[in-house]
Amino acid sequence: MKIISNSVKETLNLGALLARHLQAGDIICLQGDLGTGKTTLTKGIAEGLGVSRAEVTSSSFILIRQHLEGRVPLFHFDLYRLKEACNIAVLGYEEYFYGEGVSVIEWAENLKYLMPKERLMVELSYHAGNKRAFNFAAIGARYKELLGRLREDTGH
């Protein structure tokens, strides 16, 4: 499924729509060049979960930020500076991925062989002008259901 966002506000709203259907244990993997909207989408997801979007930042020096105050916890991974996938293994990433909260992973491609088998993939890219394109791919039954609900909400 492909969605075009015309503004930051639309990207935030898309994240909030997605968050309506998220539950503990869900994994959202974001990929795309710098500036394509990964953190903005994450802010929208956070807001939709009841976390202040002001709390969500893109700090390339902190791999995992925990936001515990929402409907379900949000675990925000920024793997921009991750050079070797094994470096995340020592942080106990599986406890986050398969635990009590929602995991949103920026620069998910850096996980390489640790990429979760089931997940919602979102490839972000620049589109004409200042627009952004979001290409969603569901991997696994849970995520096909999730994508179906998002499709209903957005009319795509």
C-alpha positions in Angstrom: 0.0 0.0 0.0 1.3 3.4 -0.9 0.3 6.7 0.7 1.5 10.1 -0.3 1.9 12.8 2.5 1.7 16.4 1.5 2.9 17.9 4.8 4.4 17.2 8.2 0.8 17.4 9.6 -0.4 14.7 7.3 2.6 12.5 8.2 1.8 13.0 11.9 -1.9 12.1 11.3 -0.8 9.0 9.4 1.2 7.9 12.4 -1.7 8.6 14.7 -4.1 6.6 12.5 -1.6 3.7 12.5 -1.3 3.9 16.3 -5.0 3.3 16.8 -4.5 -0.3 15.8 -1.2 -1.0 17.4 -0.9 -3.4 20.3 1.9 -4.7 22.6 4.4 -6.8 20.6 3.9 -4.9 17.3 7.0 -4.1 15.3 7.2 -1.2 12.8 10.3 -1.1 10.7 11.1 2.2 9.0 13.6 2.5 6.1 14.5 5.5 4.0 17.0 8.3 3.3 17.7 11.1 5.8 14.9 13.6 5.9 12.2 11.3 4.5 10.0 11.5 7.6 10.9 8.5 9.8 11.0 10.5 13.0 7.9 12.5 12.1 6.0 9.3 11.5 7.2 8.0 14.8 6.1 11.2 16.5 2.6 10.6 15.1 2.6 7.0 16.3 3.7 8.3 19.7 0.9 10.8 19.9 -1.6 8.2 18.8 -0.4 6.0 21.7 -0.7 8.8 24.2 2.9 9.8 24.3 3.8 13.4 23.9 5.4 13.8 20.4 7.8 16.3 21.9 9.3 13.4 23.8 10.3 11.7 20.5 13.6 12.8 19.1 16.0 11.5 16.6 19.2 11.2 18.6 21.6 9.1 16.5 23.7 8.4 19.6 21.0 6.7 21.6 19.9 3.4 20.2 16.7 2.8 22.3 14.4 5.3 23.9 11.6 4.1 26.1 8.3 6.0 26.4 6.2 4.3 29.1 3.4 6.8 29.6 1.1 5.9 26.7 -1.7 3.3 26.2 1.1 0.8 25.6 4.8 1.5 25.9 6.7 2.8 22.9 10.2 1.6 22.2 11.8 3.9 19.7 15.0 2.5 18.1 17.2 4.8 16.0 19.8 2.5 14.4 21.4 5.1 12.1 24.8 4.6 13.7 24.6 0.9 14.3 27.5 -0.6 12.4 27.1 -4.3 13.3 23.8 -6.0 14.1 25.4 -7.9 16.9 25.9 -4.6 18.8 22.1 -4.4 19.4 22.0 -8.0 20.6 23.8 -7.2 23.8 21.1 -4.6 24.6 18.4 -7.3 24.9 16.5 -6.0 21.9 14.3 -9.1 21.9 12.8 -8.1 25.2 11.6 -4.9 23.5 10.5 -6.4 20.2 8.5 -9.2 21.7 7.5 -7.5 25.0 4.9 -5.3 26.5 5.1 -2.4 24.0 5.2 -1.3 20.4 8.7 -1.1 18.8 9.3 1.5 16.0 12.7 1.0 14.4 14.3 3.7 12.3 17.0 2.5 9.9 15.7 -1.0 10.4 17.9 -2.3 7.5 20.8 -2.1 9.9 19.4 -5.0 11.8 20.4 -7.3 8.9 20.0 -10.9 10.1 18.2 -9.8 13.3 15.3 -8.3 11.4 12.1 -9.7 12.9 10.4 -12.4 10.8 7.0 -10.7 11.2 6.7 -6.9 11.0 5.2 -4.0 9.3 7.7 -2.5 6.8 7.5 1.1 5.8 9.8 2.4 3.1 9.8 6.2 3.0 11.0 8.3 0.1 10.9 11.7 -1.4 8.1 12.5 -3.8 7.4 15.4 -6.0 8.0 18.7 -4.3 8.0 18.5 -0.5 5.8 15.4 -0.5 6.8 12.0 1.0 5.8 8.5 -0.1 5.1 5.8 2.4 5.2 2.2 1.0 3.7 -0.2 3.5 4.4 -4.0 3.4 2.9 -6.4 5.8 5.0 -9.5 6.7 2.9 -11.9 8.7 -0.8 -12.4 9.4 -0.9 -9.8 12.3 0.5 -7.2 10.0 -1.7 -8.0 7.1 -4.7 -7.4 9.5 -3.1 -4.2 10.7 -2.5 -2.9 7.2 -6.1 -3.8 6.2 -7.3 -1.6 9.1 -5.0 1.2 8.1 -6.3 0.9 4.5 -9.9 1.3 5.7 -9.0 4.4 7.8 -7.1 6.1 4.9 -9.3 4.9 2.0 -6.2 3.5 0.1 
